[in-house]
Amino acid sequence: MINKVVFFVGNLYLEKDHKRFGYETISNRGYEVEVWDFTPWLNYNYYIKHRPHSKLSYKNYKTLHTNEQIKSAISELSSNDIIIDHFVLSNKKTIFENLKFKKTKIAFSILGQQPLMNSSPIIDRIKYYFTLILNEPINFFSKIYNFFCLIIKNLIKREKSHDLINILIVGGSEWKNNSDKKSFNNEVDLIKAHAFDYDRYIELKNTENKINQKKNYNFSVFLDEALPFHPDYDYLKIKPYCSSKNYYYEINNFFDDYENKTGYQIIIAACPRIDYKLRNNPYNNRKIVSSSSTSLVKNSKHVLTHMSTAVNFAILYKKPIIFINSNNYSFYLKNSIKNLSRLVEGKYINITKNLPSNYSKISVNEKLYKIYKEKFIKEPNTPDKFIWDIFCDYLDKVNNSSKNIL
């Protein structure tokens, strides 16, 4: 009998994660829930710099700082528990060594892949790596080195941490091409769900059905990704994709041009990992709205983005998308934006060059949107309910089967 669900978290646990990981949903279905935050153990300096200023008061939330704390916590797990390991932390030596003799089930999620270069035609991938060699040879050979190190590590390592994983929670057909998927044993249970964003889509649909309110809005939304100062740069130990000076100068000029030519106000959908109170509004005092990306996209005229995962909402609501690129962005970012815009035939604009004479000819390719949705958001004929209700349905089924055996 499974009684408790334990989330392994490898990045700062924020309020949005509490909702996204279905804490309340799982609790309301009768299961105990715990959240184990390994961030201070993985990257202490990052944790100190970016942890929330207000202490999290969620029940059964704890941070793990040392190997001893990890060993002690894992020793308490039993076959009545199940781990949700979004970050594949069971791959870490200390965690793996303490888990491998436990009978605790482990679930890994591939919920809505983000389009990468391997989603592109082969010729485009060849061009990408050829250009990478010419522009960033150190970066290219670093990728090659890391790739071969990973192969050697897997060959030397007799036991694979993926052998511990019993359950895959997946969303969108692209999960089948996930590199991690090939490492799992063939006897995993498969739970078909969808991308996290689809939960917010269902939530808004249910709310609007209750209030039955429709309005005609006259704005476009920009999905902010905090490119110059996103905390993930510190976590991954990489340089920002663009300097703050270049980024805000260019994008505010573009916003001015867009607003003047269309008459649509641009509203900034806040990046969920940024505390905007700690810095002045960098968008020339344009309105910044937090925790409302779903409704902002639904009611907008156009969706402006670089490569935000929240572009999923534009696909679901069939909104015209403008992809913003610049000569001042990193090589990786520039190519990622090009690749994403090509997948859905969105309006592609390099804001370093001459801006469009107008923004009227921006359309939606419904065929490509449909393909994108099925690959990266939700496959057809999968349950149209919240991810964690689908997951709890699975747990209920497992527990009922156990009762029948007994």
N, C-alpha and C positions, 0 to 999 in steps of 0.2 A: 504493500500500500504506500503510495506517495502522499506525504503530508505537507512537505515543505519545499519551497522553491527558493534557490539561492542565486542571485545575480552576481556574476563576476564582472567588475567594472574596471577598465584600464585607462580611463580618462576622467577628468573631473565630473562628478555626479551633480547635475544641476536640476532645477525645478522641472525643466522641460523633459529631462530624462525620467524623472519620477512618473510622469504621465505617459511618456513614450514607451516605457518598459512595463506598463500595465500593473503597477503596484496595487492600486485600489481594485482594479478588475479582478486580479488573481485572489486578493484577500476576500473580496465579496463572494467569490466562488467557493470559499471555505478552506483555502490553502494558506498556510503561514508563509510569509515572504521575508527574506533577508536580502540586504544589499551589502556586498563586500567590496569596498573601494581600495584597489591595489595601487592607486596613483602615487601616493608618497613612497611606496616601496620601489616602484618602477622609475620614477623621476622626481626626486624630492625637491630639487630647485624649482622645477616647473610647478609642483604642487604648492609650494610656499608663495610663489609669485602670483598664481592665478586662482587660488582657491576662493570660494565665495566669501564676501566680507561678513555676511550674516550666517551664523552657524546653522547647519541643517539639523532639523529637529525631527526627522522622520523616524518612526519606530523601526527598530531592527536594522538601522544603518550604522556601519562601522568602517573605519579606515584601518588598513593594515600597513605597518611601517617596517617590520623586521621579519626575518626568516622564522624566528621563534614564534611570532604571532601567527604567521601563516600555518606553520606546523600544528600549533595548538588548535586553530580554528578548523582545519581540515580533519583533525583527529576526531572531532565531534560529529562529523558527517556519517550518515548511515545509508542503507539501501532504501530507506523511506524518504530520502531527499533527492532532489534533482537540481543540477546546476545549469544555469543559462550562461554560456560562455561566448558572448558576442565578440570578444577581443582575442579569442584563442589563447587565453592566458594559461591554459593547461599545457601549452607548448613550452612555457618557461620551466627551466630545470627544477627549481625548488618546488614549484607547484606540482609538476609532473611526478617527481619522485615521491611526494606525499600522497598523491591521488591514485597512483597506479595499482595499489593493492586494495583500494576501497571498492565497494560495490555500488557506489553512488552513480546514478545515470547522469550523463552530460549531454546537453543540447547545444548545438551551434547554429547560428542564424546567417542566412544569406538573403536578406530581405531588401530586394531592390538594388541591383547592381548599378553602379554609375558607369556610363559609357566611357571606355578607355580606348587606347589605340588599337587594341585587339578586336574592337568592334568595327574597325575600318577595313576597307578592301586591302588586299595584300600589297598592291602597288603603292597605296598611300602610306602603309607601314614602312615599306622600303624607303620611300622618300623621307619619311620622318627620321629614321635612323641615319640615313645618309646626311641629312641636314644637321642632325645632332652632332655627328662626327666633325663636320666643318665648323659649326658654331660653338659647340661646347665639348671638345674632345675629352677633357677631364671627366665631365659628367658621364659621357658615353662609356668610357673605359671603367669608370666606377660601377656602372650598372652591370657591365660584363663580369667584373670581378665579384660583385655581390651575388650574381646569378650562379657562378661556378662554386663559390663558397657554400651556397645553399645546397647545391647538388652533392658536394663532397660531404657536407654535414649529414645529409640524409642517408648517404651510403655508409658512413661510419657508424651512425647511430643505429643500434640494433632494434630499439623499440621506438615506435612512432607515437607521439602524443595523440595523433588523430585516431589511433586505435581505441582510445578511451571514449571517444564520442559515439553515442548510441542513437542520437536523434538529430535530424536536420530540419530546421524551420526555414522554408524558402518562399520567395516571392518574385514573380517575373521569370520568364523562361530562360533568361540569360544566366541564371544560377548554374545551369548545366555546363557552362563554359568556364566557371570559376576554377582557378588553379587549385584552390584548397580542396574543392569537391573531389578531385581525383585522388586525394590522399586518404580519404575516409574508407573504412572497411565497407564491404558490400551489404552488410546486414543492418545498416542504420534504418530507423523508422523515419519516414518522410512525412512532414506536415506541410501541406501547401497553403500558404497564406498570401501576403502581398507586401509591398513596400510600406514603411512606417507612415509615409505621407498619405496613403490611402485611408488610414484610420482617421486622420483629420478631415479628409474628404467626406467620409461617412458621418462623422460627428456634426459637421456643418450642415449636411443634408438633413439629418434628423432634427436639428435645431430649427432650420428654416421651415420644415414641414409643420412644426408646432406653432410658429408665429405667423407663417404664411405672409411674409413681408417682401415686397419687391420694390426696388428703387432704381432709378436711372442715374448712374454716377458719371462724372466727367473727369477722370484722372487716370494716369498710368502708374504702374508700380515698379520700383527698382528693388531687386532682391540683393540686399547688401551682404557681401561676404567678408567685409573688413580686410580687404587685400593687403593694406600696408602693415597691419598690426594684429592679425589673427593669432590667438594664443597657441594654435597648433604649430606655428613656426618654432616656438620654444620647445614644444613637446617632441617634434621631429628633428630638431636641431638643424634647421635649414634657413636660408635667407628669405626674406619677404619677396613675393613675386613682383613687387613694384615699390618704389620709394613713395613715401607719403606726399612729398612735394609734387612729384610728377603726377601721381594718381589723382589727387583732388583738384589740381589745376585743370587737367584735361577733362575729367568727368563732369565737373561743374560747368565748364564751357559747353560741353555737349548737352547737358541738361537745359541750359539757357536756350540753346539753339532749338532743341526739341520742343520746349514749352512755347517759344515764340512762334514756331511754324505750325504747331498742332492746336494750340489753345488748351492743351491738357496739362493740368498740374501733375508734377511727379511727386509721389509719396514714397518714402524710403521704408521698406520692410526690414526691420532691424535684424541684424545677425544675432541669433540666440545666445552666443557665447561671449558677447561684448556687453560690458556695463557702460552705457553711454553717459551716465552721470559723471564718470571719471574724466571725461574729455569734452571739449567744446564741440558743438555740432559742426562737423567738417563739410557739410553739404549746403553751405551758405544759408543756414537756418530753414532749410526745407523740413517739412514735417516728417518725423521719424516715429514709426508705430511698431510696438513690440507685440509678439505673440499673436499676430493676426494675419500671417502670410496667406492663409487659405482664403479668408474672406476678401482680402485686398486683391488677390489675383482674380478671384471669381468676379468681382465687380469692376475690374479695371478695363481700360480700352486696349492697352498694350502691356506686355510684361518685358521689362528690361533686365538683362542679366549678363554675367560672364559665363559661369558654369555651375551655378548654384544647384544643389539637389532639389531645391524647392521649385525648379522648373517643372517638376512632376505635376504641380497644380495647374500650370499653364496647359499641359497636355490633357489633363482630365477635364478642364473647363473649355478646352479648344480655343485658347487665346493666342492672338498673334504675338510672336516672340522676336525681340530685337537682341541680338548677341553683340556685346560691346567688346572690342579688342583694341589693342594699342601697340605701337612699336616699342613702347617703354616697358611692356610686360615681359616676364621671363619666357624663355624658349618653350618650356613645358606648358605654361599657361596659354600662350598664344596658340599652340597646336591643339590643346584640349578644347579651347573655345571654337576653333575652326571645325574640329571633328564633331562637336556637339551640334553646331549650327547646320552642318551638312546632313546629319541624321534626320532632321525634321524640316529642312529647307527653310529655316528661319531667316529673318533679315539680318545680314552680317554687316557690321559697320566698324571700320578702323578709325577711331576718333583722333588719331594723330594726323590722318590725311584729311582731304576735303570732305566736309559733312554733306549729307544728301540735300538736294534742293527742296525736297518735301518728304513726308513720312506717310503718305496716303496709300501707297501701293504695298501694304504689308498684309499678307494673307496667311491662311492656315491650309496646309496640305493634310487633309483628314486621313488619307491613306497612310502617310508616314507617321502621323500622330497615333494611329491605331496600332501600327507595328511597334512603335516605341513603347506604348502602354503595355502591350503584351510581353515585350522583352524585358522591360526594366521596372514595371510597376505591378501589374497583375495579369496573370494568365486567365483565359476564358474558363468558365465553369468551376472556378474556385469560390469558396464561401464568401458571401458579401457581408461579413461581420468583422468586428474588431479582432486584430491579431491574437490578443491574449484570451479572448473568448474561444477562438479556434484552438489555441493551445490547451486551454482548460477542458475543452471537449475531449481532446486526446487524453489528458490525465484522467478524466472521469471514466473513459473507456478502458484505460489500463487498470484502474482500480476496480471497476466492475468485473473485469476478466479475472482479476486476482480473487475476488470474492467467490466467483463461480467455481474456481479451481478448489478453493478451500471448502 
